């Protein structure tokens, strides 16, 4: 063999090992399967399991799915992106998540203001004083990465309220303003109740 293949020929120990295996009855030239994680084919059942996990928790991570289902991270990633067409995006911040009644109330108020505008033009704006109160929490807001969720390519982006966590430390802020700007911004002490006398 050395005369034919030169430095590319097999070593003596390899030839002896092959001879021994062929004498024992081996007929295949390919290597035996090695120990380790077996190759897994992506099945419809596996895709359905991943889909159910994501629908139950839109913030589940690829690593959590891989550990729960016992499939590789690469397989999980392939199922998520190529088979299910999911992509992870950040939730869009909105001031509040309104109920149907609150939306109807806002619509009625807007129509009332529009009617007054047609009657009085800009003069009615000087008579409007509005106010609100909110709790200012002492906490680290949820990071952009923490708020990411999986969604289909065709589904609308998710929304989240700006204040999603409750904190033990907070201060009540009351503010009032008119068409010229803020009239009053006040931070209330801890334990102060808001009643008619306070206003």
C-alpha positions in Angstrom: 0.0 0.0 0.0 2.9 2.4 0.8 4.2 1.8 -2.8 0.8 2.9 -4.3 -0.4 5.6 -1.8 2.8 6.8 -0.3 2.4 9.0 2.8 -1.5 8.9 2.4 -1.6 5.1 3.1 -3.2 3.8 6.3 -1.0 2.9 9.2 -0.3 -0.8 10.1 -2.4 -0.6 13.3 -5.5 0.6 11.3 -5.1 -2.2 8.7 -4.8 -4.8 11.5 -8.0 -3.3 13.2 -10.0 -3.4 9.9 -8.8 -7.0 9.2 -10.0 -8.0 12.7 -13.4 -6.4 12.2 -14.0 -8.0 8.8 -13.0 -11.4 10.2 -15.7 -10.9 12.9 -18.3 -10.4 10.2 -18.4 -6.7 9.6 -19.5 -5.8 6.0 -20.1 -2.0 6.2 -17.3 0.6 5.6 -19.1 3.4 7.3 -18.4 4.3 11.0 -20.8 3.1 13.7 -23.1 5.6 15.3 -21.3 7.4 18.1 -22.8 8.0 21.6 -24.3 11.4 22.3 -27.6 13.1 21.5 -29.4 11.3 18.7 -30.4 13.3 15.6 -34.0 14.2 15.9 -36.4 15.0 13.0 -38.8 17.9 13.4 -42.3 16.3 13.6 -45.7 17.9 13.4 -46.2 16.9 17.1 -43.0 18.7 18.1 -44.1 21.8 16.2 -47.6 21.7 17.9 -45.9 21.4 21.4 -43.8 24.4 20.8 -46.8 26.4 19.4 -48.8 25.5 22.5 -46.0 26.6 24.9 -45.7 30.0 23.1 -49.5 30.6 23.1 -49.6 29.8 26.8 -46.7 32.2 27.6 -45.8 34.7 25.0 -42.6 35.6 26.9 -41.2 32.1 27.0 -37.6 31.9 25.9 -36.0 29.5 23.4 -33.9 28.1 26.2 -37.0 27.4 28.4 -38.7 25.6 25.5 -35.5 23.6 24.8 -35.4 22.5 28.5 -39.1 21.7 28.8 -39.4 19.7 25.6 -35.9 18.1 25.6 -35.0 19.3 22.1 -31.9 21.1 21.1 -31.7 24.9 21.0 -31.1 24.8 17.3 -34.1 22.7 16.6 -36.2 25.0 18.8 -35.0 28.0 17.0 -35.7 26.4 13.6 -39.3 25.5 14.7 -39.9 29.0 16.1 -38.6 30.9 13.0 -39.0 28.7 10.0 -42.0 26.5 10.8 -44.1 28.7 13.0 -42.8 32.1 11.6 -42.6 33.6 15.0 -40.5 36.6 15.7 -39.8 38.3 19.0 -40.7 42.0 19.3 -41.2 44.5 22.1 -44.6 45.5 23.3 -45.8 48.9 22.3 -46.3 51.3 25.3 -49.7 52.9 25.6 -50.8 55.2 28.5 -53.7 52.9 29.7 -55.5 49.8 28.6 -59.1 51.2 28.4 -62.3 49.3 28.9 -65.2 49.6 26.4 -67.1 51.9 28.9 -64.0 54.2 29.3 -63.6 54.4 25.5 -67.3 55.3 25.1 -67.0 58.0 27.8 -64.0 59.5 26.2 -65.8 59.5 22.8 -68.8 61.3 24.3 -66.6 63.9 26.0 -64.7 64.5 22.7 -68.0 65.0 20.8 -69.2 67.5 23.5 -66.0 69.5 23.1 -66.2 69.4 19.3 -69.8 70.8 19.5 -68.7 73.6 21.9 -65.8 74.4 19.5 -68.3 74.8 16.6 -70.4 77.1 18.8 -67.7 79.1 20.7 -64.6 78.4 18.6 -61.4 78.7 20.6 -63.0 80.7 23.5 -64.2 77.6 25.3 -60.7 76.3 25.7 -60.0 79.0 28.3 -62.8 77.6 30.5 -61.4 74.1 30.7 -59.3 73.0 33.7 -58.4 69.4 33.8 -56.5 67.3 36.3 -55.4 63.9 37.1 -53.5 62.0 39.8 -51.1 59.1 39.5 -48.9 57.0 41.7 -45.2 57.5 41.1 -43.6 54.1 42.0 -40.1 53.7 43.2 -39.0 50.8 41.0 -36.9 49.8 38.0 -39.2 49.6 35.0 -39.3 46.4 33.0 -36.5 46.4 30.4 -37.2 46.3 26.7 -35.8 42.8 26.5 -38.0 41.5 29.3 -41.2 42.8 27.6 -40.5 41.0 24.3 -43.1 38.5 23.2 -43.4 35.9 20.4 -45.9 36.7 17.6 -46.9 35.4 14.2 -45.9 37.5 11.2 -49.5 38.3 10.6 -50.6 39.1 14.2 -50.7 42.7 15.5 -48.0 43.9 17.9 -48.7 43.5 21.6 -49.4 46.5 23.9 -48.5 47.0 27.5 -49.3 49.6 30.1 -46.5 51.8 31.2 -46.9 51.0 34.9 -47.0 47.2 35.0 -45.4 46.5 38.3 -46.5 47.5 41.8 -43.9 48.8 44.1 -43.9 49.2 47.9 -42.5 52.8 47.6 -44.7 55.3 45.9 -45.8 58.9 46.0 -49.2 60.3 44.9 -48.8 63.1 42.3 -51.8 65.4 41.6 -51.7 67.9 38.7 -54.1 70.4 37.1 -53.7 72.4 34.0 -55.6 74.7 31.5 -54.9 75.8 28.0 -51.9 77.9 29.1 -50.1 75.1 31.0 -49.8 73.6 34.4 -51.7 75.3 37.3 -50.7 72.9 40.1 -48.4 69.9 40.5 -48.3 68.5 44.0 -46.8 65.5 45.5 -48.8 64.3 48.5 -47.2 63.0 51.7 -47.4 59.3 52.6 -50.7 58.5 54.3 -52.5 61.6 53.1 -56.1 60.9 51.9 -57.6 62.8 49.0 -61.0 64.3 49.9 -63.0 67.5 49.2 -61.1 69.4 52.0 -57.8 68.5 50.4 -58.8 69.8 47.0 
